[in-house]
Structures are given as C-alpha cells and as structure tokens.
Amino acid sequence: MIRPGSKESQNYDNNNQKVHPQPIDENMNQNGDSMDTMIGRIFNNISSLKSAYIQLQEAHTPYDPDKIQEADKLVIEELTKLSELKHAYREKNPKPVAASPQDSRLLSEIQEQQNLLKTYEVMVKKFQSQIQTRDTEITHLQQQIDEAKLRKSKLEKKLKQRGLLNKESEESDEENYFSIELTPSLFTSAVDNAYQSMHDFSKPLINMMKAAGWDLDAAANAIEPAVVYTRRAHKKYAFESYICQRMFSGFQEESFSIKDSNISVSNEAFFHQFLAVRAMDPLDVLSQNPDSVFGKFCRSKYLLLVHPKMEGSFFGNMDQRNYVMSGGHPRTPFYQAFLKLAKSIWLLHRLAYSFDPKVKVFQVKKGSEFSDIHMDSVVKNIILDEGAERLKVGLMVMPGFLIGTSIIQSRVYLSGIKCAD
C-alpha cells in the first residue's frame, strides 16, 4: 500500500496510472542548440559573402573580366546558401512563438544580417551593370581596332602596289603605336602641340578677316577691352585668346560638353581613343564616321568658334555653315585648317582623362597679378622698372594644367609691359 504524500504516490496520476517524468530541460537545450547552429551557419555565410564581395571589388582595379565573373559567381553562391537557410528556418518555425530574451537578441542579429545582405545585393547589381558597360566599351573599342586594321591593310596594299612600303616600315609603325607610354611628358608635349595649333589657326583667321575688310583693332578690343598692347602686332594674342576660350569651353567635363555623350568611359578607353586618332588625318577619321563623338565635337566647336557674321563675310554665303549643321564635314582649306586645331584639343582632352587622378585644367582671369609659378608670359625680354606696379594679366591665351603635384603653366599676355627690341 502506498501512503498518500509519499514519493511513490507522486509518480501516479488521479487514474492510478504511473506518470513518467519528461526531460523538458533537455528538449529545450536541443532547440537552443539547433538555433545556435542556424545562427552560426548564417554568420559563416555572411563572412564568405563579405570575402566574395571584396574579391569582386578588387577585380575592378585593375579591370579583369575573368576575375570579375569568378567573384560574381561566388557572391551568387553565398546569396543562394543564405536563401536556403532562410527557407529552412521558415519551414521549421511556421508559426510565431513567444520568444525569450535570448531569442529576441538572435532574431535582431538575423534582421541586421538580412539588411546587410540586401545592401550586398544592391552592390552586386551595381557591379553587374558596370561590367555590362565595360563590356560595351570593350566591344566598341574592338570594333575600332578591327576597322583600323582593315584600313591599315588596304593602305599597305596600295603602298605595296606602288612600291612605297617595305617590311621594315610596317614593323616600325606597329612598334611605335604600342610603345607609347602614358607619362606627364607626353601630356606636356600635347599641350605644346595644342597651343601651336591655335597659333597656326589664328593666322588664316586673321588673314580672312583682313581680306573681308574687318577692323582688326576694333575686333581685338571687342574680344577683351582695355588691354594695353605694347606693340600693335601683339593684338594677335587677342585672337589666340578668342580661339582658346571657345575651344577649351567644357574641357573640365568628361563629355567635353558634347550632347548625347553621357556614357562613362574608363581611363584606358580614353587613352586608346588618343592612340587611335593621334596618327590619323582628322578628315580621314570623320569620313569613316561623321557622327562619331569626335565628329560631334568638331561640328559643335566650329559653329561656336566661327560666328555666322564672320562666316558670311568670309565666304559671301552660309553654305559651308549649313553643310556643317546638317552633319557634314567640308573639304575646304579653311575647314581642314580648323580640323587640325580641333584634333589637337580633342587629343589633349582624351589624354587628360587617361590619367588617374585626372589632369585638372585652370584658367587665369584678366587683371590677375602675374605669378611665375602658375603663368608664363608669351612675350619675352620684359623690362621691369624699379618701383613699377606689379604685372597684371591682360589675356589668357592658353590655360594651365595640374598633373598631380606638377604644374604646367598657363600662357598669358601681360597688359602694359615694356620689352626690349
């Protein structure tokens, strides 16, 4: 007989059936272990995702398509694993239950990791878009290379037929193309070439203005009034300044203020464009693709540089201007002289954006005090009187540039100077 209240009676229920104790604490521990395992797997996947994401970033600098695809594949794999963990958790926990403080902390950490995951997904999509843009650039450049090779082959065939080409010259041309290195000295040389091109174009421009009966003194004063010229011949710098202002307008922009040119281009692509156009006649480039970015640049700059009244006085009609506006590039001597100028400025812009960081352009305003650090006078042998006022800038005929910490001086005409004969 079992006495009420004894330990044995506690193992029987009201129906006189024996009740076996259940290991409740052990089950709870198993559930906790399962949750800890799930959290551990999530953290491991997040760590792997971070590693794959870093690999994806590194593959962009320098740009490596194979490494980008490999890193992209790793990111997708880790995202897939996290998605599977998410579905597995929902299957095991279909209904919300009262959460302990420990569970609430874990759920909060899960939510934080999910938010981080969404951020990575957005970045992955961004990188995939950049990859597509780079692929488009590569395809476009490859087409240009193929077209250039085809043209080269045709020219070589013609030259061989005329006996003007030998094997040695073929090899030297190819070596010269690929041996050019992107250096500050290359940019400095391009700056000198651009300034020389502006100087060269100013000559036919002034000559045509003379032939058309223009008052050159009045024209120079209209370009920049109140400049004191030491000699009448120095007024040529006013026309060089006029050319400079219009040709360098928008230089600081990657698109060079060309409409429908909003596609971002890499530093390498800019340098390849420089190399592709550098050795070619600008008219040949335009004949192949009149509506290229270079073609649009030439068209917009010509219409900006040559005023309608100026053109009308030069040619007696607007035929050439109308032809340019309609998308053409005339073969007249005046327009071909302009194309040489346009090519030199275009190449300088392509080269400026080939550097990393990009070359910066700076201008000097009229009335600024002369600084021999940032400026170079186009007139030499200047005589400085004792006690004279500081030299002031009258005209800027060429902007200056910054390549890292190096300075390429702007070229200026100083107002009211004295110079030796």
DADATA-V196488 format. One record per residue. N is the residue number from 0. RES is the residue in three letters. SS is DSSP state (hx for helix, st for strand, lp for the rest). PHI is phi as a letter, one per 20 degrees, with the letter a starting at -180 (999 if undefined). OMEGA is omega in radians with two decimals (none if undefined). Layout:
[[N;RES;SS;PHI;OMEGA] [N;RES;SS;PHI;OMEGA]]
//
This chain:
[[0;MET;lp;999;-3.12] [1;ILE;lp;e;-3.12] [2;ARG;lp;e;3.08] [3;PRO;lp;f;3.10] [4;GLY;lp;n;3.12] [5;SER;lp;f;-3.12] [6;LYS;lp;f;3.14] [7;GLU;lp;f;-3.11] [8;SER;hx;f;-3.13] [9;GLN;hx;f;3.13] [10;ASN;hx;e;3.12] [11;TYR;st;c;3.08] [12;ASP;lp;e;-3.08] [13;ASN;lp;f;3.14] [14;ASN;lp;e;3.10] [15;ASN;lp;m;3.08] [16;GLN;lp;d;-3.09] [17;LYS;st;f;-3.13] [18;VAL;lp;d;3.13] [19;HIS;lp;e;3.11] [20;PRO;lp;f;-3.14] [21;GLN;lp;d;3.13] [22;PRO;lp;f;-3.08] [23;ILE;hx;f;-3.09] [24;ASP;hx;f;-3.13] [25;GLU;hx;f;3.10] [26;ASN;hx;f;3.13] [27;MET;hx;f;3.12] [28;ASN;hx;f;3.12] [29;GLN;hx;f;3.11] [30;ASN;hx;f;3.12] [31;GLY;hx;f;3.11] [32;ASP;hx;f;3.13] [33;SER;hx;f;3.12] [34;MET;hx;f;3.12] [35;ASP;hx;f;3.11] [36;THR;hx;f;3.13] [37;MET;hx;f;3.14] [38;ILE;hx;f;3.12] [39;GLY;hx;f;3.12] [40;ARG;hx;f;3.12] [41;ILE;hx;f;3.14] [42;PHE;hx;f;3.11] [43;ASN;hx;f;3.14] [44;ASN;hx;f;3.11] [45;ILE;hx;f;3.11] [46;SER;hx;f;3.11] [47;SER;hx;f;3.13] [48;LEU;hx;f;3.09] [49;LYS;hx;f;3.14] [50;SER;hx;f;3.13] [51;ALA;hx;f;3.13] [52;TYR;hx;f;3.10] [53;ILE;hx;f;3.09] [54;GLN;hx;f;3.14] [55;LEU;hx;f;3.09] [56;GLN;hx;f;-3.11] [57;GLU;hx;f;-3.12] [58;ALA;lp;f;3.13] [59;HIS;st;e;-3.11] [60;THR;lp;c;-0.05] [61;PRO;lp;f;-3.06] [62;TYR;st;f;-3.12] [63;ASP;lp;c;-3.08] [64;PRO;hx;g;-3.11] [65;ASP;hx;f;3.12] [66;LYS;hx;f;3.12] [67;ILE;hx;f;3.12] [68;GLN;hx;f;3.13] [69;GLU;hx;f;3.13] [70;ALA;hx;f;3.11] [71;ASP;hx;f;3.12] [72;LYS;hx;f;3.11] [73;LEU;hx;f;3.13] [74;VAL;hx;f;-3.13] [75;ILE;hx;f;3.12] [76;GLU;hx;f;3.14] [77;GLU;hx;f;3.07] [78;LEU;hx;f;3.11] [79;THR;hx;f;3.12] [80;LYS;hx;f;3.12] [81;LEU;hx;f;3.10] [82;SER;hx;f;3.11] [83;GLU;hx;f;3.09] [84;LEU;hx;f;3.13] [85;LYS;hx;f;3.13] [86;HIS;hx;f;3.13] [87;ALA;hx;f;3.13] [88;TYR;hx;f;-3.13] [89;ARG;hx;f;3.11] [90;GLU;hx;f;-3.13] [91;LYS;hx;e;-3.12] [92;ASN;lp;c;-3.07] [93;PRO;lp;f;-3.09] [94;LYS;lp;d;3.10] [95;PRO;lp;f;3.11] [96;VAL;lp;c;3.12] [97;ALA;lp;f;-3.06] [98;ALA;lp;e;3.06] [99;SER;lp;f;3.09] [100;PRO;hx;g;3.14] [101;GLN;hx;f;3.13] [102;ASP;hx;f;3.13] [103;SER;hx;f;3.10] [104;ARG;hx;f;3.13] [105;LEU;hx;f;3.12] [106;LEU;hx;f;3.10] [107;SER;hx;f;3.11] [108;GLU;hx;f;3.10] [109;ILE;hx;f;3.14] [110;GLN;hx;f;3.12] [111;GLU;hx;f;3.13] [112;GLN;hx;f;3.09] [113;GLN;hx;f;3.08] [114;ASN;hx;f;3.08] [115;LEU;hx;f;3.12] [116;LEU;hx;f;3.11] [117;LYS;hx;f;3.10] [118;THR;hx;f;3.12] [119;TYR;hx;f;3.14] [120;GLU;hx;f;3.11] [121;VAL;hx;f;-3.14] [122;MET;hx;f;3.11] [123;VAL;hx;f;3.10] [124;LYS;hx;f;3.13] [125;LYS;hx;f;3.14] [126;PHE;hx;f;3.11] [127;GLN;hx;f;3.09] [128;SER;hx;f;3.11] [129;GLN;hx;f;3.10] [130;ILE;hx;f;3.13] [131;GLN;hx;f;3.11] [132;THR;hx;f;3.12] [133;ARG;hx;f;3.12] [134;ASP;hx;f;3.11] [135;THR;hx;f;3.10] [136;GLU;hx;f;-3.12] [137;ILE;hx;f;3.13] [138;THR;hx;f;-3.13] [139;HIS;hx;f;3.14] [140;LEU;hx;f;3.11] [141;GLN;hx;f;3.07] [142;GLN;hx;f;3.10] [143;GLN;hx;f;3.12] [144;ILE;hx;f;3.14] [145;ASP;hx;f;3.12] [146;GLU;hx;f;3.13] [147;ALA;hx;f;3.11] [148;LYS;hx;f;3.13] [149;LEU;hx;f;3.11] [150;ARG;hx;f;3.13] [151;LYS;hx;f;-3.14] [152;SER;hx;f;3.13] [153;LYS;hx;f;3.13] [154;LEU;hx;f;3.11] [155;GLU;hx;f;3.13] [156;LYS;hx;f;3.13] [157;LYS;hx;f;-3.13] [158;LEU;hx;f;3.10] [159;LYS;hx;f;3.13] [160;GLN;hx;f;3.14] [161;ARG;lp;e;3.12] [162;GLY;lp;m;-3.08] [163;LEU;lp;d;-3.09] [164;LEU;lp;c;3.04] [165;ASN;lp;c;-3.05] [166;LYS;hx;f;-3.11] [167;GLU;hx;f;-3.13] [168;SER;hx;f;3.09] [169;GLU;hx;g;-3.08] [170;GLU;hx;f;-3.11] [171;SER;hx;f;3.13] [172;ASP;hx;f;-3.12] [173;GLU;hx;f;3.12] [174;GLU;hx;f;3.13] [175;ASN;hx;f;-3.11] [176;TYR;hx;f;-3.03] [177;PHE;hx;e;-3.12] [178;SER;hx;e;-3.14] [179;ILE;lp;f;-3.14] [180;GLU;lp;d;3.14] [181;LEU;lp;e;-3.10] [182;THR;lp;c;3.07] [183;PRO;hx;g;3.14] [184;SER;hx;f;3.07] [185;LEU;hx;f;3.13] [186;PHE;hx;f;3.11] [187;THR;hx;g;3.10] [188;SER;hx;f;3.12] [189;ALA;hx;f;3.09] [190;VAL;hx;f;3.12] [191;ASP;hx;f;-3.14] [192;ASN;hx;f;3.13] [193;ALA;hx;f;3.13] [194;TYR;hx;f;3.12] [195;GLN;hx;f;3.13] [196;SER;hx;f;3.09] [197;MET;hx;f;3.10] [198;HIS;hx;f;-3.13] [199;ASP;hx;f;-3.11] [200;PHE;hx;f;-3.13] [201;SER;hx;f;-3.12] [202;LYS;hx;f;3.10] [203;PRO;hx;f;3.11] [204;LEU;hx;f;3.14] [205;ILE;hx;f;3.14] [206;ASN;hx;f;3.14] [207;MET;hx;f;3.08] [208;MET;hx;f;3.08] [209;LYS;hx;f;-3.11] [210;ALA;hx;f;-3.13] [211;ALA;lp;e;3.08] [212;GLY;lp;n;3.14] [213;TRP;lp;f;2.99] [214;ASP;lp;e;-3.04] [215;LEU;hx;f;3.10] [216;ASP;hx;f;3.13] [217;ALA;hx;f;-3.14] [218;ALA;hx;f;3.12] [219;ALA;hx;f;3.13] [220;ASN;hx;f;3.12] [221;ALA;hx;f;3.13] [222;ILE;hx;f;3.11] [223;GLU;lp;b;-3.08] [224;PRO;lp;f;3.02] [225;ALA;lp;m;3.03] [226;VAL;lp;e;3.13] [227;VAL;lp;e;-3.13] [228;TYR;lp;e;3.12] [229;THR;lp;f;3.11] [230;ARG;lp;c;-3.14] [231;ARG;hx;f;3.14] [232;ALA;hx;f;-3.13] [233;HIS;hx;f;3.14] [234;LYS;hx;f;3.05] [235;LYS;hx;f;-3.14] [236;TYR;hx;f;3.07] [237;ALA;hx;f;-3.14] [238;PHE;hx;f;3.04] [239;GLU;hx;f;3.09] [240;SER;hx;f;3.10] [241;TYR;hx;f;3.12] [242;ILE;hx;f;-3.13] [243;CYS;hx;f;-3.09] [244;GLN;hx;g;-3.08] [245;ARG;hx;e;-3.11] [246;MET;hx;f;-3.12] [247;PHE;lp;e;3.08] [248;SER;lp;f;-3.13] [249;GLY;lp;n;-3.11] [250;PHE;lp;f;-3.08] [251;GLN;lp;f;3.13] [252;GLU;lp;e;-3.14] [253;GLU;lp;f;-3.13] [254;SER;lp;e;-3.06] [255;PHE;lp;l;3.11] [256;SER;lp;m;3.11] [257;ILE;lp;e;3.13] [258;LYS;lp;f;3.12] [259;ASP;lp;m;3.09] [260;SER;lp;c;-3.05] [261;ASN;lp;e;-3.14] [262;ILE;lp;f;3.13] [263;SER;lp;f;-3.10] [264;VAL;lp;d;-3.12] [265;SER;lp;f;3.11] [266;ASN;hx;g;-3.13] [267;GLU;hx;f;-3.13] [268;ALA;hx;f;3.09] [269;PHE;hx;f;-3.11] [270;PHE;hx;f;3.09] [271;HIS;hx;f;3.08] [272;GLN;hx;f;3.08] [273;PHE;hx;f;-3.12] [274;LEU;hx;f;-3.07] [275;ALA;hx;f;-3.05] [276;VAL;hx;e;-2.98] [277;ARG;hx;g;-3.02] [278;ALA;lp;e;-3.06] [279;MET;lp;d;3.00] [280;ASP;lp;f;-3.08] [281;PRO;hx;g;3.14] [282;LEU;hx;f;3.07] [283;ASP;hx;f;3.11] [284;VAL;hx;f;-3.10] [285;LEU;hx;f;3.12] [286;SER;hx;f;3.12] [287;GLN;hx;f;-3.13] [288;ASN;lp;b;-3.09] [289;PRO;lp;f;-3.07] [290;ASP;lp;d;3.07] [291;SER;lp;f;3.10] [292;VAL;hx;f;3.09] [293;PHE;hx;f;3.10] [294;GLY;hx;f;3.11] [295;LYS;hx;f;3.11] [296;PHE;hx;f;-3.13] [297;CYS;hx;f;-3.11] [298;ARG;hx;f;-3.09] [299;SER;hx;f;-3.12] [300;LYS;hx;f;3.11] [301;TYR;hx;f;-3.13] [302;LEU;hx;f;3.12] [303;LEU;hx;f;-3.06] [304;LEU;hx;f;-3.07] [305;VAL;lp;e;-3.11] [306;HIS;lp;f;3.13] [307;PRO;hx;g;3.12] [308;LYS;hx;f;3.11] [309;MET;hx;f;-3.11] [310;GLU;hx;f;3.11] [311;GLY;hx;f;3.13] [312;SER;hx;f;-3.14] [313;PHE;hx;f;-2.96] [314;PHE;hx;d;3.13] [315;GLY;lp;m;3.10] [316;ASN;lp;b;-3.12] [317;MET;lp;d;-3.06] [318;ASP;hx;g;-3.10] [319;GLN;hx;f;3.14] [320;ARG;hx;f;3.13] [321;ASN;hx;f;3.13] [322;TYR;hx;f;3.10] [323;VAL;hx;f;-3.14] [324;MET;hx;f;3.14] [325;SER;lp;e;3.08] [326;GLY;lp;o;-3.11] [327;GLY;lp;e;3.08] [328;HIS;lp;c;-3.05] [329;PRO;lp;f;-3.14] [330;ARG;lp;d;3.13] [331;THR;lp;f;3.14] [332;PRO;hx;g;-3.11] [333;PHE;hx;f;-3.12] [334;TYR;hx;f;3.11] [335;GLN;hx;f;3.05] [336;ALA;hx;f;3.09] [337;PHE;hx;f;-3.11] [338;LEU;hx;f;3.08] [339;LYS;hx;f;3.08] [340;LEU;hx;f;-3.10] [341;ALA;hx;f;3.14] [342;LYS;hx;f;-3.10] [343;SER;hx;f;3.12] [344;ILE;hx;f;3.12] [345;TRP;hx;f;-3.14] [346;LEU;hx;f;3.12] [347;LEU;hx;f;3.11] [348;HIS;hx;f;3.10] [349;ARG;hx;g;-3.10] [350;LEU;hx;f;3.14] [351;ALA;hx;f;-3.12] [352;TYR;lp;e;3.05] [353;SER;lp;e;-3.11] [354;PHE;lp;e;3.05] [355;ASP;lp;c;0.04] [356;PRO;lp;f;-3.08] [357;LYS;lp;f;3.09] [358;VAL;lp;f;3.12] [359;LYS;st;d;3.12] [360;VAL;st;d;3.06] [361;PHE;st;c;-3.12] [362;GLN;lp;d;3.13] [363;VAL;lp;d;-3.09] [364;LYS;lp;e;3.06] [365;LYS;lp;f;3.14] [366;GLY;lp;n;3.11] [367;SER;lp;f;3.08] [368;GLU;st;f;-3.10] [369;PHE;lp;f;3.08] [370;SER;lp;c;-3.11] [371;ASP;lp;f;3.06] [372;ILE;lp;e;-3.07] [373;HIS;lp;d;-3.04] [374;MET;st;c;3.05] [375;ASP;st;c;-3.12] [376;SER;st;f;3.11] [377;VAL;lp;f;3.08] [378;VAL;lp;d;-3.12] [379;LYS;lp;e;3.11] [380;ASN;lp;l;3.13] [381;ILE;st;f;3.11] [382;ILE;st;e;-3.14] [383;LEU;lp;d;3.10] [384;ASP;lp;e;3.10] [385;GLU;lp;f;3.13] [386;GLY;lp;m;3.14] [387;ALA;lp;f;3.11] [388;GLU;lp;f;3.14] [389;ARG;lp;f;-3.12] [390;LEU;lp;f;-3.13] [391;LYS;st;c;3.14] [392;VAL;st;f;3.05] [393;GLY;st;e;-3.12] [394;LEU;st;b;2.93] [395;MET;st;d;-3.11] [396;VAL;st;d;3.08] [397;MET;st;a;3.14] [398;PRO;lp;f;3.07] [399;GLY;st;d;-3.08] [400;PHE;st;b;3.09] [401;LEU;st;d;3.05] [402;ILE;st;d;-3.03] [403;GLY;lp;m;3.11] [404;THR;lp;e;3.14] [405;SER;st;e;-3.11] [406;ILE;st;d;2.94] [407;ILE;st;d;-2.99] [408;GLN;lp;f;2.97] [409;SER;st;f;-3.12] [410;ARG;st;d;-3.00] [411;VAL;st;c;2.97] [412;TYR;st;d;-3.10] [413;LEU;st;e;-3.08] [414;SER;st;e;3.02] [415;GLY;lp;m;-3.13] [416;ILE;lp;e;3.00] [417;LYS;st;d;-3.13] [418;CYS;st;c;3.14] [419;ALA;lp;f;-3.14] [420;ASP;lp;f;none]]
//
